[in-house]
Amino acid sequence: MGFSTAQFAQAEALKKGSPASQWTLHSESLQQFWKWGGNWSGIQARLESSLKLDRHRRQQVASALLKQYERDDVIAPSSLKAFKDGAHVITTGHQLQAGGGPAYFHYKILSAVRWARRLSESGEPAVAVFWMASEDHDFEEIQSTFGVDGSVFRWEPKGTEQKGPVGELLWDEHAEKAWQAWVTENNVDSFVQQSCNMKLSARVRKWVSEWFADLNVLVIDGHDAELKNIAMHLWQAEWEKNGIGNAVQESADQFQVDFGKPQIQPRENNLFVLTDEGARQRADRWIQANGEEAWRTLRPEQHSPNVALRPIYQEYLLQSIAFIGGPSEVSYWMLLGRAFEHHCVHPPALLVRDGALILNEPASAICKLLSWNPSMLGLSSADAVNLWADGVLEKRGDLELHFDRWSEIMEGYAKGIHESAIPTTRATLSKIEKELTAVKKKWRKIIKQQHHDQCEQIARSIDDWISPKGIPQERVLSALALVGAIGSWPEFTGSWLENVRCSDEPQFLVFQ
């Protein structure tokens, strides 16, 4: 079967006036934060710049990547050779999600694939790279994946009391069995069942390699002794108080003027230390316990960059032509332009990922009934029911239009008496308008009581599919489970890439 799709510019589905929305619509006006724009033109401008690839560093990274694939018992994709040979890189990244997590995990990767394909089709060889953020997120954020009809996969391994890298946690046969049961329950396309114990980072590499098997996605884990040794100068600068703190602070001050409080707070030292006991400690607190010079005894892999320093580390290694992030990521990356300059790391073009909404038949019918689309942003079930009830009332006549006309007549009548009668008349009309609003709420309540079953159906479609708890679907529900309810995963990814193939801007797709 095929998918019916509708398509919007991603900017239409973003919060109006947000940094990501402004960047997507008017990146040329925000050059003080980031040089390369948020669309195909931005990628081309970065491509045409005089910034050169460090081929020796690229080969070092490729060598470390091959070892990662061998360690995790995964066949490296052919894109690894292209990467080693100097192909352009389109990068995206995410924290390790047990079972994949929210749909945008997959949408980020598909977004990177589509821009890499666009570059390759233009005659510039390019590969899509997924950066696994395996060391810097709390376990609670990554342990659950939500399917349809309330189905939840929740990973509960031993040792979660430790605060070390989540990628180091053990994925065992019990976790695999629970995952496979969830897959079956949600009608997800069959994937290979793993039989041996492994780290979560290895399981995620295997998942990405399966889910995007024909799309040649390259997976990199930054928590790697060899890679961290290549970037040792970044860690040394932080310890010697010559890091990115001041550069980020300058950008944050300007960002606050334009957009309000920034998402990340600049620090003098932007490192964490991964201890042999499994803890992840902020560098300033580690120094208090161990002394100013104790960092010289640390091994490379014990250095863990924070949210501000990680992009510098990532791009020093990958030398990407473009980075694809979620709206929040793009907002905080905009604070890092001066930090990239501080370390002479070439910044990539910065793009918001593509987005999507997947609808089953009932949800599709509800969207049509409400005349709702993603450009109208998040919708709670209560708001949706009220919207429908208001539509029922409007079919009986546009009361607001009649009231406005009547108000004009009343003001004209008062003016004919005397100018001094107008303020009192307007005050009275304001009171009547408030009373009319209250009456409409009572009418709406009666309508909802008369059509209880219809309202329940609307509420279920919103809460179960379109906007769970008022949050956009792609930020809550699994893409695998959603697709499994209406079609196959290969058909979905193929349809996605075909629909966005010639789009110059980030897109938002509706599948049904």
C-alpha positions as CSV (number, residue, x, y, z in Angstrom):
1,M,0.0,0.0,0.0
2,G,1.0,3.6,-0.5
3,F,0.7,6.7,1.7
4,S,-1.4,9.8,1.0
5,T,0.6,12.8,2.1
6,A,0.1,16.5,2.6
7,Q,3.1,18.8,2.9
8,F,3.8,22.1,4.8
9,A,6.9,24.2,5.3
10,Q,8.4,23.2,8.6
11,A,8.4,26.9,9.7
12,E,4.5,26.7,9.6
13,A,4.6,24.0,12.3
14,L,7.1,25.9,14.6
15,K,6.2,28.2,17.4
16,K,5.9,31.7,15.8
17,G,8.7,34.0,16.8
18,S,10.8,31.3,18.3
19,P,14.6,31.3,17.4
20,A,14.2,28.1,15.3
21,S,11.2,29.7,13.4
22,Q,13.1,32.9,12.8
23,W,16.2,31.0,11.7
24,T,14.2,28.9,9.2
25,L,12.4,31.9,7.8
26,H,15.0,34.7,8.0
27,S,18.4,33.2,8.7
28,E,20.0,36.1,6.9
29,S,18.9,38.4,9.7
30,L,20.6,36.3,12.3
31,Q,24.1,36.1,10.9
32,Q,25.5,37.5,14.1
33,F,24.8,34.1,15.7
34,W,25.5,31.7,12.8
35,K,27.1,32.2,9.4
36,W,25.5,29.5,7.2
37,G,21.7,29.6,6.7
38,G,19.0,27.1,7.5
39,N,18.1,25.7,4.0
40,W,19.5,24.4,0.8
41,S,21.0,27.8,0.0
42,G,22.8,27.7,3.4
43,I,24.3,24.3,2.5
44,Q,25.4,25.5,-0.9
45,A,27.0,28.6,0.7
46,R,28.9,26.4,3.1
47,L,29.9,24.2,0.3
48,E,31.2,27.1,-1.8
49,S,33.3,28.6,1.0
50,S,37.0,28.2,1.0
51,L,37.0,26.0,4.1
52,K,39.1,22.9,3.5
53,L,38.7,19.3,4.8
54,D,41.5,18.0,7.0
55,R,41.9,14.6,5.3
56,H,44.3,13.3,7.8
57,R,41.9,13.9,10.6
58,R,39.1,12.4,8.5
59,Q,41.1,9.2,8.1
60,Q,41.8,9.0,11.8
61,V,38.1,9.2,12.6
62,A,37.3,6.7,9.9
63,S,39.7,4.2,11.5
64,A,38.1,4.7,14.9
65,L,34.7,4.2,13.4
66,L,35.6,0.9,11.8
67,K,36.8,-0.3,15.2
68,Q,33.5,0.7,16.7
69,Y,31.5,-1.3,14.1
70,E,33.8,-4.3,14.6
71,R,33.5,-4.0,18.4
72,D,29.7,-3.9,18.2
73,D,29.5,-6.8,15.7
74,V,27.8,-4.7,13.0
75,I,28.7,-4.7,9.4
76,A,29.9,-1.2,8.5
77,P,27.9,0.5,5.7
78,S,29.6,1.3,2.4
79,S,29.3,5.0,3.4
80,L,32.3,4.5,5.7
81,K,34.6,4.2,2.7
82,A,33.0,7.4,1.2
83,F,33.5,9.1,4.5
84,K,37.1,8.1,4.7
85,D,37.7,9.2,1.1
86,G,36.4,12.7,1.9
87,A,32.7,12.8,1.1
88,H,30.7,15.6,2.6
89,V,29.0,14.9,5.9
90,I,25.4,15.7,6.9
91,T,25.2,15.1,10.6
92,T,22.3,14.7,13.1
93,G,22.4,13.3,16.6
94,H,20.3,12.3,19.6
95,Q,20.6,10.7,23.0
96,L,20.3,6.9,23.1
97,Q,16.7,5.9,23.3
98,A,15.8,2.4,24.4
99,G,13.5,1.2,21.6
100,G,13.9,4.4,19.5
101,G,11.9,6.7,21.7
102,P,9.8,9.6,20.2
103,A,9.3,9.7,16.4
104,Y,11.6,12.6,15.9
105,F,14.5,10.3,16.6
106,H,13.8,8.7,13.3
107,Y,12.8,11.9,11.6
108,K,16.2,13.5,12.4
109,I,17.9,10.7,10.6
110,L,15.6,10.8,7.6
111,S,16.3,14.5,7.4
112,A,20.0,14.0,7.3
113,V,19.6,11.3,4.6
114,R,17.5,13.5,2.4
115,W,20.0,16.4,2.4
116,A,22.9,14.0,1.8
117,R,21.0,12.6,-1.1
118,R,20.3,16.1,-2.4
119,L,24.0,16.8,-2.3
120,S,25.0,13.6,-4.0
121,E,22.5,14.1,-6.7
122,S,24.0,17.5,-7.4
123,G,27.4,15.9,-8.0
124,E,28.8,16.3,-4.5
125,P,29.3,12.9,-2.8
126,A,27.8,13.1,0.7
127,V,26.9,10.7,3.6
128,A,24.5,10.9,6.5
129,V,26.0,10.5,9.9
130,F,24.1,9.8,13.2
131,W,26.0,10.9,16.3
132,M,25.0,8.8,19.3
133,A,25.0,11.0,22.4
134,S,25.8,8.1,24.6
135,E,27.3,9.6,27.8
136,D,25.5,12.8,28.8
137,H,21.8,12.1,29.5
138,D,19.8,10.8,32.5
139,F,18.5,7.3,32.3
140,E,14.9,8.4,33.0
141,E,14.9,10.3,29.7
142,I,15.7,7.4,27.6
143,Q,14.2,4.3,29.1
144,S,10.7,4.4,27.6
145,T,9.2,4.2,24.1
146,F,5.5,4.8,23.7
147,G,3.4,2.9,21.2
148,V,-0.2,3.3,20.2
149,D,-3.3,2.5,22.3
150,G,-1.3,3.1,25.5
151,S,1.4,0.5,24.8
152,V,4.7,1.3,26.5
153,F,8.1,-0.3,26.2
154,R,10.0,0.5,29.4
155,W,13.6,-0.7,29.9
156,E,14.5,-1.5,33.5
157,P,18.1,-2.8,33.6
158,K,20.2,-3.5,36.6
159,G,22.6,-0.8,37.6
160,T,20.5,2.3,36.7
161,E,21.4,3.8,40.1
162,Q,24.7,4.7,38.6
163,K,25.0,8.1,37.0
164,G,27.6,7.2,34.4
165,P,27.1,7.1,30.6
166,V,23.8,5.5,29.6
167,G,25.5,3.9,26.6
168,E,27.5,1.7,29.1
169,L,24.4,0.1,30.6
170,L,23.9,-3.5,29.8
171,W,21.2,-4.5,27.3
172,D,20.5,-8.2,28.1
173,E,18.3,-11.0,26.9
174,H,15.4,-9.9,29.2
175,A,15.5,-6.4,27.6
176,E,15.6,-7.9,24.2
177,K,12.6,-10.2,25.0
178,A,10.6,-7.3,26.3
179,W,11.4,-5.2,23.2
180,Q,10.4,-8.0,20.8
181,A,7.1,-8.4,22.6
182,W,6.4,-4.7,22.2
183,V,7.4,-4.9,18.5
184,T,4.8,-7.6,18.0
185,E,2.2,-5.8,20.0
186,N,2.6,-2.7,17.8
187,N,2.7,-4.5,14.5
188,V,6.2,-3.2,13.8
189,D,8.0,-4.6,10.8
190,S,10.1,-7.6,12.0
191,F,13.7,-6.9,12.9
192,V,16.5,-9.3,13.9
193,Q,16.3,-10.5,17.5
194,Q,19.6,-10.2,19.3
195,S,20.7,-13.1,21.5
196,C,23.7,-11.8,23.3
197,N,24.4,-9.2,26.0
198,M,25.7,-5.9,24.8
199,K,26.0,-2.2,25.8
200,L,23.0,0.0,25.0
201,S,25.3,1.9,22.6
202,A,25.8,-1.3,20.6
203,R,22.1,-2.0,20.6
204,V,21.3,1.4,19.2
205,R,23.9,1.0,16.5
206,K,22.3,-2.3,15.5
207,W,18.8,-0.6,15.5
208,V,19.8,2.3,13.4
209,S,21.6,-0.1,11.0
210,E,18.4,-2.2,10.7
211,W,15.8,0.7,10.5
212,F,17.8,2.5,7.9
213,A,19.5,-0.5,6.3
214,D,19.1,0.6,2.7
215,L,19.9,4.3,3.4
216,N,23.6,3.8,4.3
217,V,23.5,5.8,7.5
218,L,26.9,5.9,9.3
219,V,26.7,5.8,13.2
220,I,29.4,7.3,15.4
221,D,29.8,7.1,19.2
222,G,31.7,10.0,20.5
223,H,32.4,8.2,23.8
224,D,35.5,6.6,22.4
225,A,39.1,6.8,23.8
226,E,40.6,7.1,20.4
227,L,38.3,9.9,19.2
228,K,38.7,11.8,22.5
229,N,42.4,11.6,22.2
230,I,42.2,13.2,18.7
231,A,40.4,16.2,20.3
232,M,42.6,16.4,23.4
233,H,43.3,20.1,22.8
234,L,39.7,20.9,23.4
235,W,39.8,19.4,26.9
236,Q,43.1,21.0,27.7
237,A,41.8,24.4,26.8
238,E,39.0,24.0,29.3
239,W,41.3,22.9,32.1
240,E,43.7,25.8,31.4
241,K,40.9,28.3,31.5
242,N,41.1,29.1,27.8
243,G,37.9,27.3,26.8
244,I,34.7,28.4,25.2
245,G,33.0,30.0,28.3
246,N,33.6,33.7,27.3
247,A,32.7,33.1,23.7
248,V,29.4,31.5,24.7
249,Q,28.7,34.2,27.2
250,E,29.0,36.9,24.5
251,S,26.5,35.1,22.3
252,A,24.2,34.4,25.2
253,D,24.1,38.1,26.1
254,Q,23.1,39.0,22.5
255,F,20.6,36.1,22.3
256,Q,18.9,37.3,25.5
257,V,18.3,40.7,23.9
258,D,16.7,39.2,20.8
259,F,14.9,36.2,22.2
260,G,14.9,36.1,26.0
261,K,16.7,33.7,28.3
262,P,19.0,31.3,26.4
263,Q,18.7,27.6,26.7
264,I,22.2,26.9,28.0
265,Q,24.2,28.7,30.7
266,P,27.8,29.4,29.9
267,R,30.4,27.9,32.3
268,E,34.0,28.6,32.9
269,N,34.8,24.9,32.4
270,N,32.5,23.0,30.0
271,L,33.6,19.5,30.9
272,F,32.4,16.6,33.0
273,V,34.7,13.9,34.3
274,L,33.7,10.3,34.0
275,T,35.2,8.6,37.1
276,D,36.2,4.9,37.3
277,E,33.4,4.5,39.8
278,G,30.8,5.2,37.1
279,A,29.9,8.8,38.1
280,R,29.8,11.8,35.8
281,Q,30.9,14.9,37.7
282,R,31.0,18.5,36.7
283,A,34.6,19.6,36.2
284,D,34.4,22.5,38.7
285,R,33.2,20.2,41.4
286,W,35.7,17.5,40.5
287,I,38.5,20.1,40.8
288,Q,37.3,21.0,44.3
289,A,37.7,17.4,45.4
290,N,40.9,16.6,43.4
291,G,42.9,19.8,42.9
292,E,43.6,22.2,40.0
293,E,46.3,20.0,38.4
294,A,44.7,16.6,38.9
295,W,43.2,16.7,35.4
296,R,46.7,15.8,34.0
297,T,46.3,12.3,35.3
298,L,42.9,11.7,33.5
299,R,42.7,9.4,30.5
300,P,41.3,10.9,27.3
301,E,38.0,8.9,27.6
302,Q,37.3,10.3,31.0
303,H,36.7,13.8,29.5
304,S,33.0,14.3,28.7
305,P,31.9,17.6,27.0
306,N,28.8,19.4,28.2
307,V,25.9,20.5,26.0
308,A,27.9,23.6,24.8
309,L,31.2,21.9,24.1
310,R,29.9,18.7,22.6
311,P,29.0,20.3,19.2
312,I,32.6,21.7,19.0
313,Y,34.0,18.2,19.6
314,Q,31.5,16.6,17.2
315,E,32.3,19.0,14.4
316,Y,36.1,18.9,15.0
317,L,35.8,15.2,14.3
318,L,33.2,15.1,11.5
319,Q,33.9,18.4,9.6
320,S,30.2,18.4,8.5
321,I,28.8,20.5,5.7
322,A,25.5,20.7,7.6
323,F,24.0,19.8,11.0
324,I,20.4,18.8,11.3
325,G,18.8,19.5,14.7
326,G,15.4,19.8,16.4
327,P,14.1,23.3,17.1
328,S,15.6,23.4,20.5
329,E,19.0,22.2,19.3
330,V,19.1,24.8,16.6
331,S,18.3,27.5,19.2
332,Y,21.2,26.6,21.4
333,W,23.6,25.9,18.5
334,M,23.0,29.5,17.5
335,L,24.8,30.4,20.8
336,L,28.0,28.6,19.7
337,G,29.2,30.5,16.6
338,R,31.9,32.4,18.5
339,A,32.9,29.2,20.3
340,F,33.5,27.5,17.0
341,E,35.7,30.5,16.0
342,H,37.6,30.3,19.3
343,H,38.8,26.8,18.4
344,C,39.1,27.4,14.6
345,V,36.5,24.7,14.0
346,H,34.6,25.2,10.7
347,P,30.9,25.5,11.5
348,P,28.4,23.6,9.4
349,A,25.2,25.0,7.8
350,L,22.5,24.7,10.5
351,L,19.1,23.3,9.6
352,V,15.9,22.4,11.5
353,R,14.9,18.8,10.9
354,D,11.9,17.8,8.9
355,G,8.8,16.8,10.9
356,A,5.8,14.6,10.4
357,L,2.3,13.7,11.6
358,I,1.0,10.1,11.0
359,L,-2.8,9.6,11.0
360,N,-4.8,6.5,11.1
361,E,-8.4,6.6,9.6
362,P,-10.2,7.9,12.8
363,A,-7.5,10.6,13.4
364,S,-7.6,11.6,9.7
365,A,-11.4,12.0,9.9
366,I,-11.1,14.1,13.0
367,C,-8.6,16.5,11.4
368,K,-11.0,16.9,8.5
369,L,-13.9,17.4,10.8
370,L,-12.1,20.1,12.7
371,S,-10.4,21.7,9.6
372,W,-7.2,21.3,11.6
373,N,-3.6,20.9,10.3
374,P,-0.1,21.1,11.8
375,S,0.3,24.7,11.0
376,M,-2.2,25.4,13.8
377,L,0.3,23.9,16.3
378,G,-0.5,21.7,19.3
379,L,-4.1,20.8,20.1
380,S,-5.3,19.4,23.4
381,S,-8.4,17.1,23.5
382,A,-10.4,19.7,25.4
383,D,-9.5,22.4,22.9
384,A,-10.4,20.1,20.0
385,V,-13.9,19.2,21.5
386,N,-14.6,22.9,22.1
387,L,-13.5,23.7,18.6
388,W,-15.9,21.2,17.2
389,A,-18.8,22.4,19.4
390,D,-18.1,26.0,18.4
391,G,-18.3,24.9,14.8
392,V,-21.7,23.4,15.5
393,L,-22.9,26.7,16.9
394,E,-21.5,28.7,14.0
395,K,-23.6,26.7,11.6
396,R,-26.6,28.3,13.2
397,G,-25.3,31.8,12.3
398,D,-22.3,34.0,13.0
399,L,-23.2,35.7,16.3
400,E,-20.0,37.7,16.4
401,L,-20.8,39.2,13.0
402,H,-24.3,40.1,14.1
403,F,-23.1,41.5,17.4
404,D,-20.5,43.7,15.6
405,R,-23.1,45.1,13.3
406,W,-25.5,45.7,16.2
407,S,-22.7,47.4,18.1
408,E,-22.1,49.8,15.2
409,I,-25.8,50.6,15.1
410,M,-25.8,51.3,18.9
411,E,-22.8,53.5,18.7
412,G,-24.3,55.4,15.7
413,Y,-27.5,55.8,17.7
414,A,-25.6,57.2,20.7
415,K,-23.6,59.5,18.5
416,G,-26.9,60.9,17.1
417,I,-28.0,61.8,20.6
418,H,-24.7,63.4,21.7
419,E,-20.9,62.6,21.7
420,S,-21.1,62.3,25.5
421,A,-23.4,59.2,25.2
422,I,-20.7,57.2,23.3
423,P,-18.5,56.2,26.3
424,T,-21.4,54.9,28.3
425,T,-22.8,53.0,25.3
426,R,-19.4,51.4,24.6
427,A,-19.1,50.3,28.3
428,T,-22.5,48.7,28.1
429,L,-21.6,46.9,24.9
430,S,-18.5,45.6,26.5
431,K,-20.5,44.1,29.4
432,I,-23.0,42.6,26.9
433,E,-20.1,41.0,25.0
434,K,-18.8,39.4,28.2
435,E,-22.2,38.1,29.0
436,L,-22.5,36.7,25.4
437,T,-19.2,34.9,25.8
438,A,-20.5,33.3,29.0
439,V,-23.7,32.3,27.3
440,K,-21.8,30.7,24.4
441,K,-19.8,28.6,26.9
442,K,-23.1,27.3,28.3
443,W,-24.5,26.6,24.8
444,R,-21.2,24.8,24.0
445,K,-21.7,22.7,27.2
446,I,-25.2,21.7,26.1
447,I,-23.9,20.8,22.6
448,K,-21.2,18.6,24.1
449,Q,-23.8,16.8,26.3
450,Q,-26.1,16.3,23.4
451,H,-23.2,14.8,21.3
452,H,-21.3,12.9,24.0
453,D,-20.2,10.0,21.8
454,Q,-18.9,12.3,19.1
455,C,-16.9,14.4,21.7
456,E,-15.4,11.2,23.2
457,Q,-14.3,10.1,19.7
458,I,-12.7,13.4,19.1
459,A,-10.9,13.4,22.5
460,R,-9.6,9.8,21.9
461,S,-8.2,10.7,18.5
462,I,-6.4,13.7,19.9
463,D,-5.0,12.0,23.0
464,D,-4.1,8.7,21.4
465,W,-2.8,9.9,18.1
466,I,-2.7,13.6,17.1
467,S,-1.5,15.4,20.2
468,P,-1.0,13.2,23.3
469,K,-1.5,15.4,26.4
470,G,-1.4,18.5,24.1
471,I,2.1,17.6,23.0
472,P,2.8,17.1,19.2
473,Q,2.7,13.5,18.2
474,E,6.3,13.3,17.0
475,R,7.6,14.3,20.5
476,V,5.8,11.5,22.3
477,L,4.8,8.4,20.2
478,S,7.1,6.0,18.4
479,A,7.4,6.4,14.6
480,L,7.7,2.6,14.3
481,A,4.4,2.0,16.1
482,L,2.6,4.7,14.3
483,V,3.7,3.4,10.9
484,G,3.0,-0.1,11.9
485,A,-0.6,0.8,12.3
486,I,-1.1,2.1,8.8
487,G,1.6,0.6,6.6
488,S,5.1,-0.7,6.3
489,W,8.4,1.0,7.4
490,P,10.1,0.7,4.0
491,E,7.1,2.3,2.3
492,F,7.1,5.1,4.8
493,T,10.8,6.0,4.5
494,G,10.6,5.7,0.7
495,S,7.5,8.0,0.6
496,W,9.2,10.5,3.0
497,L,12.3,10.8,0.9
498,E,10.4,11.1,-2.4
499,N,8.2,13.9,-1.0
500,V,11.0,16.0,0.3
501,R,13.4,15.3,-2.5
502,C,13.2,18.7,-4.3
503,S,12.3,20.9,-1.3
504,D,14.8,23.6,-0.5
505,E,13.4,24.2,3.0
506,P,12.8,22.0,6.0
507,Q,9.4,20.3,5.6
508,F,6.5,19.0,7.7
509,L,4.7,16.0,6.2
510,V,1.3,14.4,7.0
511,F,0.9,10.7,6.3
512,Q,-2.4,8.9,6.2
